[in-house]
Amino acid sequence: MQAEPIFAATLTPHNALSATGLRNVMIVFAGLAALPSLIFFQLGAWPILGFMGLDILLVWWALSASRRAGRRFEEVTLWSDALEIRQVSAAGAENHERFNPFYVRLVIERDYDERTTALRLRTRERELEIGAFLNPEDKASFAKVFGSALRKARG
C-alpha cells in the first residue's frame, strides 16, 4: 500500500447535548416538574409525586441513551488497491470490512423528495451500509466526496 490514502474520513453521529448540557436540561426539567407536583401534593393528590419522579427518570434515561449511542463511529479509508471500513459501535464492538475499489459500487438510496436515505457499498457477494446514523444532508455530502474519490481510485 502507498503511504497516504486517497481518501480518509471518520463518520460520527451528531451529538447536540454534552454532559454539562444533559445535567442542565435535567435540572431545569426537574424544577419544572416539581412545581405542579407540589401543587398537587398540597391538594392531596400525593401519588402525582411518584409519576412526576418517573417522568424525570425516563427523560434522563432517554437522553443518556442518546448520548451513549453518539459514541459510535465509522472510519472509511480508500487506498489505490483497497477500501477499508471500520465500524465501532457505542459499546466498542468493532467490525472491519475490506473491499477491492475496482469491484465495489456506491449505491445511494433516496426517498420521494430526493433526500439521501441510505449509502451502501455493494459487490457481487456482499453489501454494507455506511453512515446509517448521518442525517440526509450529511449522507449526500459524504456520497458526493466519497464517490469522486472512488472514481479516482479506479482510474
Salt bridges, closest charged atoms under 4 A:
GLU75 OE1 - ARG86 NH1 2.87
GLU84 OE2 - ARG98 NH1 2.55
GLU94 OE1 - ARG86 NE 3.15
GLU94 OE1 - HIS96 NE2 2.94
GLU97 OE1 - ARG126 NH1 2.42
GLU109 OE2 - ARG120 NE 2.61
ASP111 OD2 - ARG115 NH2 2.81
ASP113 OD2 - ARG115 NH2 3.86
GLU127 OE2 - ARG120 NE 3.72
GLU127 OE1 - ARG122 NE 2.53
GLU129 OE1 - ARG120 NH1 3.55
